[in-house]
Amino acid sequence: MSRLRVEPRVTESAIAQYLVPVVAIALTLLSGSILFSFLGKTPSAVLYTFLIEP
């Protein structure tokens, strides 16, 4: 049975450097939308209230 080894990269991935923040923001908006819809609120109205209205 072979063991899995985790080794650090020598150089950083250029694609990951730009893709990771975009994916993090998308997952945050998605999970927030799911949470607010479970609470009975319209996700777009809640996001508008938090981000645009102030």
C-alpha distances in whole Angstrom, upper triangle without the diagonal:
4,7,10,13,16,19,23,25,27,30,30,30,34,33,31,34,36,34,33,36,37,34,35,39,38,36,38,41,39,38,42,43,41,42,46,46,45,47,50,51,51,48,50,53,51,49,53,54,52,51,55,57,58
4,7,9,13,15,19,21,23,26,27,27,30,30,28,31,33,31,30,33,35,32,32,36,36,34,36,39,37,37,40,42,40,41,45,45,44,47,49,50,50,47,49,51,49,48,51,52,50,49,53,55,55
4,6,10,13,16,19,21,24,24,25,28,28,26,28,31,29,28,31,32,30,30,34,34,31,34,37,35,34,38,40,38,39,42,43,42,45,47,48,48,45,47,49,47,45,49,50,47,47,50,53,53
4,7,10,13,15,18,21,21,21,25,24,22,25,27,25,24,27,29,26,26,30,30,28,30,33,32,31,35,36,35,36,39,40,39,42,44,45,45,41,43,46,44,42,45,47,44,43,47,49,49
4,6,10,12,15,18,18,19,23,23,21,23,26,25,23,26,28,26,26,30,30,28,30,33,33,32,35,37,36,37,40,41,40,43,45,45,45,42,44,46,44,42,45,46,43,43,46,49,48
4,7,10,13,15,15,16,20,20,17,19,22,21,19,23,25,23,23,27,27,25,27,31,30,29,32,35,34,34,38,39,38,41,43,43,43,39,41,43,41,39,42,43,40,39,43,46,45
4,7,9,12,13,14,18,19,17,18,22,21,19,23,25,23,24,27,28,27,29,32,32,31,34,36,36,36,40,41,41,43,45,45,44,41,42,45,42,40,43,44,41,40,43,46,45
4,6,9,10,12,15,17,14,15,19,19,17,20,23,22,22,25,26,26,27,30,30,30,33,35,35,36,38,40,40,42,44,43,43,39,40,43,41,38,41,42,39,38,41,44,43
4,5,7,9,12,14,12,13,17,17,16,19,21,21,21,24,26,25,27,30,30,30,33,35,35,36,39,40,41,42,45,44,43,39,40,43,40,38,40,42,38,37,40,43,42
4,7,10,13,15,14,14,18,19,18,21,23,23,24,27,28,28,30,33,33,33,36,38,38,39,42,43,44,46,48,46,46,42,42,45,43,40,42,44,41,39,42,45,44
4,7,9,12,11,11,15,16,16,18,21,21,22,24,26,26,28,30,31,32,34,36,37,38,40,41,42,44,46,44,43,40,40,42,41,37,40,41,38,36,39,42,41
4,6,9,8,8,11,12,12,15,17,17,18,21,22,23,24,27,27,28,30,32,33,34,36,38,39,40,42,41,40,36,36,39,37,34,36,38,34,32,35,38,38
4,5,5,6,9,10,11,13,15,15,17,19,20,21,23,25,25,27,29,30,31,33,35,36,37,39,41,39,38,34,34,37,35,32,34,36,33,31,34,37,37
4,6,5,7,9,10,12,14,15,16,18,19,21,22,24,25,27,28,30,31,33,34,36,37,39,40,38,37,33,33,36,34,31,33,35,32,30,32,35,35
4,5,6,6,8,11,11,12,14,16,16,18,20,22,22,24,26,27,28,30,32,33,34,36,38,36,34,30,30,33,32,28,31,33,30,28,30,34,34
4,5,5,6,9,10,10,12,14,15,16,18,20,20,21,24,25,26,28,30,31,32,34,36,34,32,29,29,32,30,27,29,31,29,27,29,33,33
4,6,6,8,10,11,12,14,15,17,18,20,21,22,24,26,27,28,30,32,33,34,36,34,33,29,29,31,30,26,29,30,27,25,28,31,31
4,6,6,7,9,11,12,13,15,16,18,19,21,22,24,25,27,28,30,31,33,34,32,30,26,26,29,27,24,26,28,25,23,25,29,29
4,6,5,6,9,10,11,12,14,16,16,18,20,21,23,24,26,27,29,30,32,30,28,24,24,27,26,23,25,27,25,23,25,28,29
4,5,5,6,9,10,11,12,14,15,16,18,20,21,22,24,26,27,29,30,29,27,24,24,27,25,22,24,26,23,22,25,28,28
4,5,5,6,9,10,10,12,14,15,16,18,20,21,22,24,26,27,29,27,25,21,21,24,22,19,21,23,20,18,21,24,24
4,5,5,6,9,10,11,12,14,15,17,18,20,21,23,25,26,27,25,23,19,19,22,21,17,20,22,19,17,20,23,24
4,5,5,6,8,10,10,12,14,15,16,18,20,21,23,24,26,24,23,19,19,22,21,18,21,23,20,19,22,25,25
4,5,5,6,9,10,11,12,14,15,16,18,20,21,23,24,23,22,18,19,21,19,16,19,21,18,17,20,23,23
4,6,5,6,9,10,11,12,14,15,16,18,20,21,23,20,19,15,15,18,16,13,16,18,15,14,17,20,20
4,5,5,6,9,10,11,12,14,15,16,18,20,21,19,18,14,14,17,16,13,16,18,16,15,18,21,22
4,5,5,6,8,10,11,12,14,15,17,18,20,19,18,14,15,18,16,14,18,19,17,17,20,22,23
4,5,5,6,8,10,11,12,14,15,17,18,17,16,12,14,16,14,12,15,16,14,14,17,19,20
4,6,5,6,9,10,10,12,14,15,16,14,13,9,10,13,11,9,12,14,12,12,15,17,18
4,5,5,6,9,10,11,12,14,15,14,13,9,11,14,13,11,15,16,15,15,18,20,22
4,5,5,6,9,10,11,13,14,14,13,10,13,15,13,12,16,17,15,16,19,21,22
4,5,5,6,9,10,11,12,11,11,8,10,12,9,9,13,13,12,13,16,18,19
4,5,5,6,9,10,11,9,8,5,8,10,9,8,12,13,12,14,16,17,19
4,6,5,6,9,10,10,10,8,11,13,12,12,15,16,16,17,20,21,23
4,6,5,6,9,9,10,9,12,13,11,12,15,15,15,17,19,20,21
4,5,5,6,5,7,6,9,10,8,10,13,12,12,15,17,17,19
4,5,5,5,6,6,10,11,10,12,14,15,15,17,19,20,22
4,5,7,10,10,13,14,13,15,18,17,18,20,22,23,24
4,6,9,10,13,13,11,14,16,16,16,19,21,21,22
4,7,9,12,11,11,14,16,15,16,19,21,20,22
4,6,9,8,7,10,12,12,13,16,17,16,19
4,6,5,6,9,10,11,13,14,15,15,18
4,5,5,6,8,10,11,12,13,14,17
4,5,5,6,9,10,10,11,12,15
4,6,5,6,9,10,10,10,13
4,5,5,6,9,10,10,12
4,5,5,6,8,9,11
4,6,5,5,6,9
4,6,6,5,7
4,6,7,7
4,6,7
4,6
4
